[in-house]
């Protein structure tokens, strides 16, 4: 049995309940290993006096949203409105989840449908592919290693490398080009002819805007002549998908590409598979792979660590921006004070100027 801890509430009904996911692992009855179960640990944030709220205990393997609502015996029934249940599906935008959904051995149909929608305007151009190890080892010792989220080879020999990027880090644009160039170059062994090189498509999906000058969700780049824009080669193609620019709602999804983009952007916010998404076999399969209840304990731990890493780094970037703005504001104020002081040099003495502007006497003296 998994026991929920006691809850507390205040008498003026200003009760806030916050649920934090834990994990309960229960051996399957068939002995086929360990199945993941959820354990909800309930805590209450409260103000004022405490009034104990009795809660029921129940087995992890019977835990559903309905059973939580039914078995929590709250004195204030309106508190149920404040309960936020955990995600049913993992977030496809984290690198671990993306690899799990699109790069696993059982994900071939998912990846084919996704790539046909994104790269080939929903045409069945890809009939089959081979999912490869996304680690790109360098040919020359000392050259930087690189890791992709998903890598696949199509039947025509073309290589597709896919990277899901949540944080807009310094140098990311160059990293995309570097990975594409490496995927192109490492195809050849020692002594092999350049004619054996096959084209590479680098598909990059970002949870931030890379190109602020346009509203295109999907952008494509190739090597072209500068003036007449004729193609030099289609051997390396860069394709970018900017998720923040995709704003369609669930009821507005018509094209397959829209449905895949909505899956990437909103899957972890859904409790069930929407009918207009589930009707696509590959997307329905993707939701099945994305179910948290299907993950092993090790996979859950990796997922939680990655989400924590992204959360911490996102906060670090935000803090750096705030500090930069603060420093910029202070620098602006200092420059303004110096400008005012400079205009007063012929009118007031150094001590008075320092008092009026907040500068030191030494700083005022340096302006002369």
C-alpha positions, 0 to 999 in steps of 0.5 A, spaced: 500 500 500 502 507 498 500 511 503 498 519 502 501 523 507 496 528 511 494 534 508 493 541 512 488 546 510 486 553 513 479 555 516 478 560 511 478 555 505 484 559 502 487 552 501 492 550 495 494 543 494 500 542 490 501 535 488 509 532 486 510 526 482 513 520 486 514 513 483 512 507 485 514 501 482 510 494 483 513 487 480 508 485 474 504 479 476 506 475 470 513 476 473 516 480 466 520 485 470 518 491 473 512 496 471 512 503 473 506 506 478 505 513 480 505 515 487 502 522 489 505 525 495 500 531 497 503 537 500 499 543 503 501 550 502 496 554 507 495 560 512 492 561 518 490 555 523 491 548 521 485 543 520 487 536 519 484 533 513 484 525 513 486 522 506 485 515 504 491 510 502 490 506 496 495 501 492 499 504 487 497 500 481 490 502 482 492 510 482 488 514 477 486 521 476 478 519 478 481 515 484 485 520 487 479 525 487 474 520 490 479 517 495 482 524 498 477 526 503 477 533 504 473 537 508 473 543 503 470 540 497 472 546 493 479 544 494 479 539 488 479 545 483 486 547 485 489 540 484 493 539 479 494 532 476 501 530 473 502 529 466 500 523 462 505 524 457 512 525 457 515 532 454 517 531 447 521 537 447 526 534 452 532 530 448 531 524 452 524 524 450 525 526 443 530 520 442 525 515 446 519 517 441 523 518 435 529 514 435 527 508 438 527 501 435 520 501 435 519 508 432 520 507 425 513 508 423 513 514 427 519 517 424 517 516 417 511 519 418 514 525 421 519 526 416 515 525 410 510 531 413 516 536 415 521 534 409 517 532 403 510 536 404 506 530 407 508 526 400 510 518 402 517 520 399 520 515 405 518 508 405 523 505 409 529 507 413 534 505 418 535 508 425 542 509 427 547 511 433 546 518 433 554 519 436 558 521 431 565 519 432 571 524 428 575 520 423 581 524 426 584 524 433 583 530 436 577 533 432 570 534 437 565 529 438 558 530 437 552 527 439 545 528 435 538 526 438 536 522 432 540 519 426 537 515 420 539 513 413 534 513 408 533 507 402 536 512 397 542 513 401 541 520 404 542 521 411 537 525 416 540 528 422 535 531 427 536 535 433 531 538 438 534 544 442 530 547 448 535 553 450 538 558 445 545 557 447 551 561 444 554 558 438 548 554 437 547 556 429 554 554 428 553 547 432 548 546 427 552 547 421 558 543 424 554 537 425 551 537 418 558 538 415 561 532 420 555 527 418 557 529 411 564 528 411 564 522 416 561 517 410 568 516 407 573 511 409 580 512 408 581 512 400 574 512 398 572 517 392 568 523 393 563 521 389 560 516 394 558 521 398 550 522 399 546 528 401 545 530 408 539 533 411 540 537 418 533 537 421 533 542 427 527 543 432 527 549 436 523 551 442 525 558 441 525 563 435 532 563 431 529 567 425 526 573 428 525 577 421 519 572 418 513 568 421 515 561 417 515 555 422 519 551 417 525 554 414 530 551 409 537 553 407 542 550 401 548 552 398 546 557 393 550 563 388 549 569 391 546 573 386 542 569 382 540 564 387 542 558 383 544 552 387 551 550 388 549 543 391 543 539 395 548 535 398 547 539 405 540 542 407 539 545 413 531 545 415 529 549 421 522 548 425 521 554 430 515 551 435 514 558 438 511 560 431 506 555 431 500 557 434 494 553 431 489 550 436 487 543 436 481 544 433 484 548 427 489 542 425 488 539 418 495 538 415 499 532 418 505 537 419 500 541 423 498 535 427 506 533 428 507 540 430 502 540 435 504 533 438 511 536 439 509 542 442 503 540 447 503 532 448 505 533 455 499 538 457 494 533 454 491 527 459 488 523 453 489 522 445 485 527 441 481 524 436 484 528 430 491 526 432 489 519 434 486 517 427 493 518 425 496 511 426 504 514 427 501 519 432 497 514 436 503 510 436 507 516 438 503 518 444 503 510 446 511 511 447 510 517 450 506 515 456 510 516 463 507 509 465 510 505 460 517 508 462 522 504 466 525 506 473 531 508 470 528 512 464 524 516 469 530 518 473 534 520 466 527 524 464 527 527 471 534 529 471 534 532 464 528 536 465 531 539 472 537 540 468 533 544 462 529 548 468 536 550 472 539 552 465 533 556 463 533 560 470 540 561 469 539 564 462 534 568 465 538 571 471 543 573 466 539 577 462 536 580 468 543 582 471 545 584 464 539 589 464 540 591 471 548 593 469 546 596 463 541 601 467 546 603 472 551 604 466 546 608 463 545 612 469 552 613 470 553 616 463 548 621 464 551 623 470 557 624 467 554 628 461 550 633 466 557 634 470 561 635 464 555 641 462 556 644 469 564 644 469 564 652 467 558 653 472 559 650 478 565 648 483 567 640 483 564 639 490 557 642 488 557 638 481 559 632 485 553 633 490 548 634 484 550 628 480 552 623 485 559 622 482 565 623 486 570 629 486 575 625 483 570 623 477 568 630 476 576 632 476 577 627 471 572 630 466 576 637 465 
